[in-house]
Amino acid sequence: MHSKIIGLDIGGANTKLASSDGTLVELHYLPLWKNTRLPEVLKEIAQRLRPERVAVVMTGELADCFEDKEQGIRFIKETVDSAFGSERVSYINSQGRFQNEAENLRELAAANWAASARLIGEEVGDCIFVDIGSTTSDIIPIRSGEHRAGLTDFERLLRSELVYAGTLRTNLAALLEKVKLEKGMCRTSSELFATTADAYLILGKIDEDAYTCETADGAGRSKTDAMRRIARLVCADLSEVGEREIYEIAEQVKDKQISVLTEAILEVAERNGLKKIASAGLGEFMIKEAAERLGFECVSVSGRWGEEISKVFPAYAAARLLDAEKPGN
């Protein structure tokens, strides 16, 4: 029997689920901007698991199918409440606290990192919590058990606490303006020809099972498919650039993404006087390398809670926080 308390992290592309005891982890690719199946999938989860209580965090309100964040929050909230029953559902806000009905609805926007930061603050202490998922990288300073980050994505982008690059869905042209090839430096094409998932699949940092998003060309997820997509980044095909050069482009992607991450972590570290990192997410491999470049201590969420929990950490943190709440608190 699985735990009767589950956490849900509803993003624009993925909905993640974890039980408070860590025995259950699920990831569902449910893009909100496309005739989303979120209502049907949540109802199926509710019927299959029959949880007593559900903790919810969200980032999907930013999806461009919504006119503004408030419309997105209302859609997600109504969908969850309909599936599980509103009396069973609790929402976590950008302070990392459970929201009551009277509080500002917009405080629920992009709050998944706040749940993670609260649990990390309790379990690890003062540090910079860095979580790289499929789409973004959160860089959250934590002191005295409380996060010190901006309360909106906009504020966090301004403070380098959010870097809009992830392990799967980032357009390679957004990271690399030029790549180094045998024939010289080559400008890249700003079409959506290839994503970070292609680069990390080729480098062996993810496997095909972890490649959960759509491919840029709608084709397969084999290494050959990924190579073909990366060749298009320089308007070429596999007869013009060989396997070795494709591998070198993928290495340049990784190096650039880690450089951007390192720069942001250093800015947050210097502003907050912190030199310890707690790493989570599908992109933990990047965080560990960034920590090495900076000479910072790195506590791995995978090492502490397991690799599967690390990939859905905000959902797990939300479930754990709800489990720890006493009635009346």
N, C-alpha and C positions, 0 to 999 in steps of 0.2 A: 504494500500500500504506500503510495507516494504521500508526501506532505500535503496537508489540506490548505496550505498557504502558498500561493504562487505569485510571482512578479511578472509583469509584462512591460516590455520596452517597445513602444510603438513608434518606429521611425518612418521616414518617407519611403524608404525602399524595403526595409526588413522589420519584421515583428519578431522579437525574441522573448523567450519564456524560460523561467527557472523556478524550481520549488525552493522553499526556504531551507530545506535540508540538503540541497544540492544533488539529490538523486535523479532529478528530472531536468533536462535541458532540451529546448527545441528552438530552431531558427526557421522562420517562414519568409520566403521572398514574396512580399506583397506590396508592389509599388502603388502608392496612393493615387498617383497622377494618371493611372490607367484603369478605368473600369474596375476598381479594386475589389478583390474578394475578401477584404478584411471582415465585413459583417458575417459572411458565411463561415469563414475559418474560426473566428472567435466563438461563434455558436457551437461549432463542432468541438472545440476545445472545452467549452463549458459543459457540454453533454458527456464528453469522454472522461474528463478529470473530476468534475463536480467539486470544485474547490470551495472551502468554507469562506475564505477571504482572498481578495485579489488586490495587490498593490500595483499601481500603474505609474509609469513615467513615459514621457513622450518627447519626440522631436519632429514628428511628421507634420505638424501644423504649418511648417514652412513650405510644404509641397505646393507647386505653382498651380494646382487645380483649385486652390482656395484663394479668395479675394484678399484676405488678410489672415493674420495669425489667430484672431479670435474665432473666425469662421472654422478654421482648421481644428482648433481645440474643441469647439462645440461638436463637430462631426465625430472626432475620435471619442470624446466623452459619451456622447449619445450611443455610439456603436458599442462601446464597452459595457455601459450600463444596461443596454438592451440584451446583450449576450449573457451577462452574469447576474443581473439584478443590482440596482444601484446601492441597495443596503449592504451588499457584500464588498463593494469596491471603495478603495481609498487611493487618493492621488497625492503624489509628492511634488512639491513646488521647488522653485529655484533656490530656496534656502535649505533644501534637503529635509523639509518638514512636511508633515501631512496637512493638506489644505482643508479648511472647513468651508462650508457653502458660502459664508459671508465674504470671504476673501476674494481678491482680484483674480478673475479667471486667467488673465494673461500671465500670471506668475507660474502657471503650469507649463508654459512654453519652454521647450528645449531644456528640460530639467533632469534629463537622465543622468548627466554627469554629477549632479548635486547629490543624488542618492548614493552613487559610488563613492563620492568624496566623503560623505558622512560616515559610511562604513569603514573606509580606509583610515579616516581620522581616528576612529575608535580602536581599530585593530593594529594599525602601523604607526600612527602618531604623525608628527610634523614631517611633511614631505611634499614633493610635487607629484600629483597623481597624473599619469599620462596614459591615455587609452586611445589606441588607434583601431578604428573599426573599418568597415568597408568604404566609408565615404569621407570621414573627418578624423581629426586628431584633437583630443581635449588635453589641455595642459593646465592643471588646476592646483594652485598653491593651497596648502592646508597648514594651519597653525592653531595650536591649542584645541584641536578637535573640530575646528570650523574652517570651511573653505573661505578663501579671500578673493574669489574670482568675481568678475562682472556678472550681472544677473540675466543678461540677454546675450544671444549670439552676436549681435551687433557690438555690444560693449566688449565681449571677449575677443572678437576679431581685432578691435582697436588696441587691446592690451596683449596681443600674442598668446592669449589663453585658448584660442581656437585657431587651428590651421586647417583650411579646407582642402585636405588631401588625405586619402585613405588607402587601404591595401588592395581594394578591388575596383572601385568605380571611377577613379580619377583619370581624366583624359591626359594621356602622356604629353600632349602638346601644351597643357597647362603647366607642366613641370619643366619641360625642356624646349627652349627656343631654338637651340642648335644641338647637334650631336656630332661627336668626333668619329669619323670613318677613315678608312684607308686612303680615300681620295681627298680627304681634308674635312674641315668643319662644314656641316651641312645644315641648312635651316630646316625646320620641321613644318609640316602642314597642320593648320589649326582645325582640320576636320576631326570628327570623333571617329578615328580609324582604329585606335588601340587604347587600352586602359591599363592601369597598374596591375590588374589581375593577370594580364598577359605577360608582363615583365616578371612578376613573382612566380608564375607558373613555370616559366622557362628557367628561372634561377633555382627552382626547387624549394622555394619558401612557402608555397601553398601547393596542395594537390588539386585534382579535378573536383573532388567532393567539396572543397572549400571555395571553389569558384561558383558562388551561388547567384551572382547577378547575371543579367543578360550580357552576351558578347556584343561588341560594337557592330559587327556585321551580321549578327543573327546566326552565324555558323557555329561549329562545334567548339569544344574546350580542350582539344588535344594540343600537344606542344607544337605540332605542325600548323594547326589553325592559328595559334597564338603568334608564331613566327610570321605567318602570312600577314597578320594584322599589323605587327610591328614594322614590317617592311613598308607598308603603306604610309607609315608616319613620315617617311622620306620619299613618298610618291614612287616607290619601287615595288618590285615583286621578288620572289625568291631566286629568280634567274639573275637578278642584278646585285642583290646583297646576299651573302652566304650566311650559313648557320653561325659561324664564329662572330661575324659582325653583328648579327641579331643579338647574340649573347652579350656582346660588348655594349650595345644600346641598352639592354636590360640592366646591366651593371651601372651604366650612367644614370638611369632612372633611379635606381636604389640610392646611389651616392648623392644625387641631388635632393631626393626626398629626405634623406637623413640629415643633410646639411641644413635644409630649411627647418626641420624639426629641432636640430641642435641649437640653431640661432634663436628660435622661439623659446626653448627651454631655458637657455642662458639668460634671456631677457627677463623671464618670469622669476628665475632663481635669484638674480641680482636685485630685483625689486623687492623680493620677500625674504632675502637672507636664508635661502634653503639650498642644501647640497645633497639631498637624498631623493631618489625617484622611486615611485611604486608604479610598475608597468602592467598594463592589461590590454586585452584585445587581440584581434587576429594579427596585428602588426607589432607584437611584442619584440620580434627580432630586430626591428628598426630602433625601438626604444633602448634596448640593451646596447646597441652599437653607439647610439647618441650618448648614453651614459658613459661609455668607455672613452669616447672622444673628449667628454667634459671632465673625466676623472671623478664622476659622482657615484655614490653607492646606489645599487639598483635592487629593489625588492620585487620579485616576480610574483604576480597574482597566480600565474600558471603553477609556479612552484609551490605556492601556499594552498591554493584551492583547486588546482587542476586546470588543464588546458581548455576543457569544454566550458567550465564556469567562466574562465577568463574571457572567452569570446562573447559571452552574454552577461558580463558583469553588472551592468546597471539593473537588469531584470533580477538577478540574484540579490544584489544589494537591496532593492526595493522589497523583495520578499523577506529578507532577513530583518530589515527595519520594521516591517509590519509585525513580524513574529515577536519582536522585542517590545512592541507597544503594549502597555497594560491598559485594560479598559478604564476609560475616564481620563487618560493622559491627553 
